[in-house]
């Protein structure tokens, strides 16, 4: 069966759109209070001499392929498209006598939106779970709610017990900021196969032609650079934009607010639309009115399309977009580059928004140890073939040892240029607070800001920001009612 090529942006959009349907799971972004699902075990106590052995009985037999344990995991489609997980699974299975690992794409099933989540939780509740793992888990979106309900399990003990090369030291090699981001109440629940930090992707040749050999450092410089690029390369072309962004909280509005302040989040752990972040919304609106930015934003696919047509000079997006764009067009590495976004005041630095794309082991999994073993073998730092494939896909490695080895290899110099810039930015970034409110904020922000950023909308940043925050607080109050 052909794999459905679902992009990360489409997947996230589906997840956000389906959030209301997840109320029964305690994961709803815009829903009322729901009880935490109870994982029910049938327990039999059997006396053996003087020891009481607790045996958890499954409602169905353990999944097998002949005499081998069948270790199945569900993956977001773009991962299986971008890195050779299927190939690695076949190689792993050839080395095993007792285990067969089977990656399965969500895009190749009817499990879209909330359906797959509901089915897995139901199987967990009934102690009939067929799958052992799931990827990806985005900590900013999923971590708190899923950990509270036991959907994922901690990984430390599984790695400690693993006999796979490098498993015992995998978490020590993981970049500390990513380890912290995927941790909840002192335990690590996910390990990224790659991460993203929101950056400025730009046509370095065009900006150099107007005097900006390096990325603009301030909003004033950015305005001047974009204005000059438009005059030189997009004169009299209403379809040309020197700057682009998506109608997205994580890929546009959040990183823009980071550029405005060293305090992008409120004391309550919310994106600060009405306070420190308000000037960012106002600046984006002024860019739209001046024809320097797009009306209402665009998605990542539009950025690619506009880039190939030479109708866009730059955009803010995941840092992997730059090498992906560069390697997909002739002379791309001489044309496209990435840098940190211009700031309102460089003295007030909060970095940018970042996140890991994590693999996880499911609670109530039939074979949790075997799942962790495969993950550590396939995506761990000791598998240099997979790490090289991740680099060549344009994705950013997550282990310090990979930066110390593969990214110093001369054959990877053009990837290193992009990836080292992202690493340095991520290390200085203020992380998103650990809470269950991100989807609520995304829903409110994209609802109001898309209209606000239409040219001639007549709306003021302050009134729109207030509407966003008011709606967020109302929805959070519903979520927290006991």
C-alpha positions in Angstrom: 0.0 0.0 0.0 1.4 3.4 -0.9 2.2 5.6 2.1 0.1 8.7 2.5 2.5 11.6 2.3 1.2 13.6 5.2 3.3 16.6 6.1 4.2 17.6 9.7 2.1 20.8 9.3 -1.0 18.8 8.0 -0.6 16.3 10.8 -0.4 19.1 13.4 -3.4 20.8 11.8 -5.4 17.6 12.0 -4.4 17.1 15.7 -5.5 20.6 16.6 -8.8 20.3 14.6 -9.5 17.0 16.3 -8.7 18.3 19.8 -12.4 18.7 20.8 -12.9 15.1 20.0 -10.3 14.1 22.5 -12.3 15.2 25.5 -12.9 11.7 26.5 -9.1 11.2 26.7 -8.4 14.3 28.9 -6.4 15.7 26.0 -9.0 18.2 24.6 -7.7 21.6 23.9 -11.1 23.3 23.8 -13.3 21.1 25.9 -14.8 20.8 29.4 -13.5 18.7 32.2 -13.1 15.0 31.8 -12.0 12.3 34.2 -8.6 10.8 33.8 -9.1 7.3 32.2 -8.4 4.5 34.6 -6.1 1.7 33.4 -7.7 -1.5 34.8 -5.6 -4.6 35.4 -6.9 -8.1 36.3 -4.7 -9.2 39.1 -4.3 -12.8 40.3 -2.5 -13.6 43.5 -0.8 -17.0 43.4 1.0 -18.4 46.5 4.3 -19.9 45.7 6.0 -21.2 48.9 6.2 -18.0 50.9 6.2 -15.6 48.0 3.1 -13.9 46.6 3.5 -13.4 42.9 1.3 -10.8 41.2 0.5 -11.8 37.7 -1.2 -9.3 35.3 -3.4 -11.2 32.9 -4.0 -9.9 29.4 -7.4 -10.2 28.0 -5.9 -11.4 24.7 -2.8 -13.4 23.9 0.5 -11.6 23.4 1.1 -10.7 19.7 3.3 -13.2 18.0 4.6 -14.0 14.5 5.1 -17.7 14.7 7.4 -18.1 17.7 8.7 -14.5 17.5 7.4 -11.6 19.6 5.6 -9.1 17.3 6.7 -5.6 18.3 4.5 -3.1 16.5 4.7 0.7 16.7 2.7 3.5 15.0 4.6 6.3 13.4 3.7 9.6 11.9 4.0 9.3 8.1 6.6 11.9 7.4 9.2 10.1 9.6 8.9 6.9 7.6 9.1 9.0 4.4 12.2 11.0 5.4 14.4 8.5 7.2 14.9 4.7 6.5 13.0 3.3 9.5 11.5 0.4 7.4 15.0 -0.5 6.1 16.4 -0.4 9.6 13.6 -2.6 11.0 14.3 -5.2 8.3 18.0 -5.2 9.2 17.2 -5.5 12.9 14.8 -8.4 12.4 17.4 -10.3 10.5 19.6 -10.2 13.6 16.9 -11.3 15.9 15.7 -14.8 16.7 12.9 -14.0 19.2 11.7 -10.5 18.0 10.1 -9.0 14.9 9.7 -5.3 14.8 7.0 -3.8 12.5 6.7 0.0 12.0 3.3 1.1 10.8 2.4 4.4 9.3 -0.7 6.3 10.6 -1.0 7.5 7.1 -1.5 4.0 5.8 -4.4 3.4 8.1 -7.8 5.0 8.6 -6.6 6.2 12.0 -6.5 9.9 11.4 -7.0 12.8 13.9 -8.4 11.6 17.2 -9.4 8.1 16.1 -6.0 6.4 16.6 -5.6 7.9 20.0 -9.0 6.8 21.2 -8.4 3.3 19.9 -5.1 2.9 21.7 -6.5 4.3 25.0 -9.5 1.9 24.8 -7.1 -1.0 24.3 -5.0 0.2 27.2 -8.1 0.3 29.4 -9.1 -3.2 28.4 -5.6 -4.6 28.7 -5.6 -5.6 25.0 -3.0 -3.3 23.6 -1.6 -4.5 20.3 1.1 -1.8 19.8 4.2 -1.2 21.8 5.3 2.3 20.8 4.2 5.6 19.1 6.0 8.4 17.4 5.9 11.3 17.3 5.1 12.8 20.6 5.5 16.6 20.7 6.3 17.5 24.4 4.8 21.0 24.1 1.5 19.6 22.8 1.2 16.1 24.4 3.6 15.5 27.3 1.6 16.6 30.4 -1.8 15.2 29.5 -0.5 11.9 28.2 1.8 11.3 31.2 -1.0 12.0 33.6 -3.1 9.3 32.0 -0.4 6.7 31.7 -0.4 6.7 27.9 3.5 6.7 27.8 5.9 5.2 30.3 9.3 6.4 31.6 12.3 5.3 29.6 15.2 5.3 32.1 14.8 1.8 33.5 14.2 0.3 30.0 17.4 1.8 28.7 19.3 0.7 31.8 18.1 -2.9 31.3 18.8 -2.9 27.6 21.7 -4.9 26.1 21.7 -2.8 22.9 25.0 -1.0 22.3 24.8 2.6 23.5 21.4 2.3 25.2 22.8 2.7 28.7 24.4 6.0 27.9 21.9 7.3 25.3 20.2 9.7 27.7 23.6 11.1 28.8 24.5 11.8 25.1 21.1 13.4 24.4 21.3 17.2 24.3 20.3 18.4 27.9 17.8 20.9 26.7 15.9 18.2 24.8 16.1 15.8 27.6 14.6 18.4 29.9 11.9 19.2 27.4 10.7 15.6 27.2 10.7 15.0 31.0 7.8 15.2 33.4 8.0 15.0 37.1 11.6 13.7 37.0 11.2 11.1 34.3 12.0 11.0 30.6 9.0 10.0 28.5 10.3 10.5 25.0 13.5 10.8 23.0 13.5 12.9 19.8 14.8 11.5 16.6 15.3 15.1 15.6 14.3 18.6 16.8 13.2 21.9 15.3 13.9 25.5 16.3 12.1 28.2 14.5 14.5 30.4 12.5 14.7 32.7 9.5 15.2 31.0 6.1 16.3 33.4 3.5 17.7 34.0 0.0 21.2 34.9 1.1 22.2 36.0 -2.5 19.3 38.5 -2.7 19.8 39.9 0.7 23.6 40.2 0.1 22.8 42.1 -3.1 21.0 44.8 -1.0 23.8 45.1 1.6 22.9 42.4 4.1 25.7 39.7 4.0 24.5 38.6 7.5 20.9 38.3 8.7 19.4 41.6 10.0 19.8 41.8 13.8 16.9 44.2 14.6 13.4 44.8 13.4 14.5 48.1 11.9 17.2 46.4 9.9 14.8 43.7 8.8 12.3 46.3 7.6 15.0 48.0 5.6 16.4 44.7 4.1 12.9 43.5 3.1 12.0 46.8 1.6 15.2 46.9 -0.5 14.8 43.3 -1.6 11.2 44.0 -2.7 12.3 47.0 -4.7 15.1 45.1 -6.5 13.6 41.6 -7.0 9.8 42.1 -6.7 9.2 45.6 -8.1 5.7 45.9 -9.6 4.9 42.3 -8.7 2.0 42.1 -6.2 2.6 38.4 -5.8 6.2 38.8 -4.5 6.9 38.9 -0.7 10.2 39.5 0.9 9.0 37.8 4.1 6.5 35.0 4.8 5.0 33.2 7.8 2.4 30.5 8.4 -0.9 31.0 10.3 0.6 28.9 13.1 1.4 29.5 16.8 4.5 27.3 17.0 6.0 28.2 13.5 5.2 31.9 13.5 3.5 33.8 16.3 5.4 32.1 19.2 8.9 32.7 17.6 7.9 36.3 16.7 6.9 37.0 20.3 10.3 35.5 21.3 11.9 38.2 19.2 10.1 40.9 21.1 11.1 40.1 24.7 13.2 38.1 27.1 10.0 37.1 28.8 7.8 35.4 26.1 5.6 33.6 28.7 3.4 34.8 31.5 3.7 33.6 35.1 0.8 31.3 34.3 2.8 29.6 31.6 0.9 31.2 28.6 2.3 32.8 25.5 2.3 36.5 26.3 0.1 38.1 23.6 -1.1 41.1 25.5 2.1 42.2 27.4 5.7 41.8 26.3 4.6 40.1 23.0 2.2 42.7 21.8 4.8 44.8 19.8 5.5 41.7 17.7 1.9 41.4 16.6 1.9 45.1 15.8 5.1 44.9 13.8 3.8 41.9 11.7 0.7 43.9 10.9 2.7 46.9 9.7 4.7 44.6 7.5 1.5 43.3 5.9 0.1 46.8 5.3 3.5 47.8 3.7 3.4 44.8 1.4 6.5 43.2 3.0 4.6 40.2 4.5 1.9 37.9 3.3 -1.8 38.5 4.0 -2.9 36.0 6.6 0.2 33.9 6.2 0.8 30.6 4.4 1.7 27.0 5.1 5.1 25.4 4.6 4.0 23.9 1.3 3.3 27.4 0.0 6.7 28.6 1.1 8.3 25.8 -0.9 6.2 26.6 -3.9 6.8 30.3 -3.7 10.5 29.7 -3.2 10.8 27.6 -6.4 8.9 30.3 -8.3 11.2 33.0 -6.8 8.2 34.8 -5.3 9.4 34.8 -1.7 12.7 36.0 -0.3 12.5 34.7 3.3 10.2 33.1 5.8 10.2 32.0 9.5 9.8 28.2 9.9 11.4 25.1 11.3 15.2 25.2 10.9 15.1 22.0 8.8 13.3 23.9 6.0 16.4 25.7 4.9 18.5 22.5 4.0 15.4 20.9 2.6 14.9 23.9 0.3 18.5 24.2 -0.6 19.1 20.6 -1.5 15.9 20.3 -3.6 16.9 23.0 -6.2 19.8 23.6 -8.5 22.4 25.8 -6.7 20.3 25.8 -3.6 23.1 25.9 -1.1 24.4 29.1 -2.7 21.0 30.6 -2.6 19.3 29.6 0.7 20.6 30.0 4.3 19.2 30.2 7.8 19.7 32.5 10.7 18.1 33.7 13.9 15.1 36.0 13.5 15.7 39.8 13.9 14.9 41.1 17.4 13.2 44.1 18.7 16.0 44.6 21.2 19.0 42.3 20.9 19.7 42.9 24.6 16.4 41.2 25.5 17.1 37.7 24.1 14.8 34.7 24.7 16.0 32.7 21.7 13.1 31.0 19.8 10.5 28.3 20.1 11.9 24.7 19.7 10.6 21.2 20.1 11.6 17.6 19.7 9.9 14.9 17.6 9.9 12.1 20.1 9.5 8.3 20.0 7.8 6.8 23.0 6.9 3.4 24.6 3.2 3.0 25.4 1.7 2.2 28.8 0.4 -1.4 28.9 2.6 -2.3 25.9 2.9 -6.1 25.4 6.7 -5.8 24.9 8.0 -2.5 26.4 11.6 -3.7 26.7 11.8 -5.0 23.2 10.4 -1.7 21.9 12.9 0.4 23.8 15.7 -1.9 22.5 14.7 -1.3 18.9 14.4 2.4 19.4 17.9 2.6 21.0 19.4 0.5 18.2 17.6 2.3 15.3 17.7 5.9 16.4 20.5 5.9 19.0 23.8 7.6 18.4 25.7 4.3 17.8 23.7 3.8 14.6 25.8 6.1 12.4 24.0 5.0 9.3 20.7 6.3 10.6 22.3 9.4 12.0 23.8 10.2 8.6 20.4 9.6 7.0 18.8 12.0 9.4 21.4 14.6 8.6 20.9 14.1 4.8 17.2 14.4 5.2 17.7 17.9 6.5 16.6 17.0 10.0 18.8 18.0 13.0 20.6 15.5 15.2 19.9 15.3 18.9 23.1 13.7 20.3 26.2 15.6 21.2 28.4 12.8 19.9 26.9 13.3 16.4 27.9 16.9 16.4 31.4 15.9 17.5 31.8 13.3 14.8 29.5 13.2 11.7 28.9 17.0 11.5 32.7 17.5 11.5 33.0 15.3 8.5 33.9 17.4 5.4 31.2 15.7 3.4 28.6 17.2 5.7 29.9 20.8 5.8 26.8 22.2 4.0 24.5 20.6 6.5 26.6 21.6 9.4 26.3 25.3 8.5 22.5 25.1 9.0 22.5 22.7 11.9 25.1 24.3 14.1 23.3 27.6 13.9 20.1 25.9 15.1 22.0 24.2 17.9 23.4 27.4 19.3 20.0 29.1 19.1 18.2 26.3 20.8 20.7 26.2 23.7 19.9 29.9 24.5 16.2 29.6 24.1 13.6 29.8 26.9 11.6 26.6 26.7 7.8 26.5 26.5 6.4 25.9 30.0 5.3 22.4 30.9 1.5 22.5 30.8 -1.6 21.2 29.0 -2.6 24.5 27.4 -0.8 24.7 24.1 -3.6 23.5 21.9 -6.0 26.0 23.5 -3.6 28.8 22.7 -3.0 27.6 19.2 -6.8 27.5 18.5 -7.4 31.1 19.8 -4.3 32.6 18.1 -4.9 31.1 14.7 -8.5 32.0 14.8 -8.0 35.7 15.5 -4.6 36.5 14.0 -5.4 35.2 10.5 -8.1 37.8 10.2 -6.1 40.5 11.9 -3.2 40.0 9.5 -5.3 40.6 6.4 -4.4 43.8 4.7 -6.9 46.5 5.5 -8.6 44.5 8.2 -8.8 47.7 10.4 -8.1 45.8 13.6 -5.6 46.9 16.2 -3.1 44.5 17.8 -4.2 45.4 21.3 -7.8 44.5 20.8 -7.0 41.3 19.0 -4.5 40.2 21.6 -7.1 40.8 24.4 -9.6 38.6 22.5 -7.0 35.8 22.3 -6.1 35.9 25.9 -9.7 36.2 27.1 -10.7 33.1 25.0 -7.6 31.2 26.3 -8.5 31.8 29.9 -12.1 30.8 29.4 -11.1 27.5 27.8 -8.5 26.8 30.5 -11.1 27.4 33.2 -13.4 24.8 31.5 -10.5 22.3 31.3 -9.7 22.7 35.0 -13.3 22.5 36.5 -13.4 19.5 38.7 
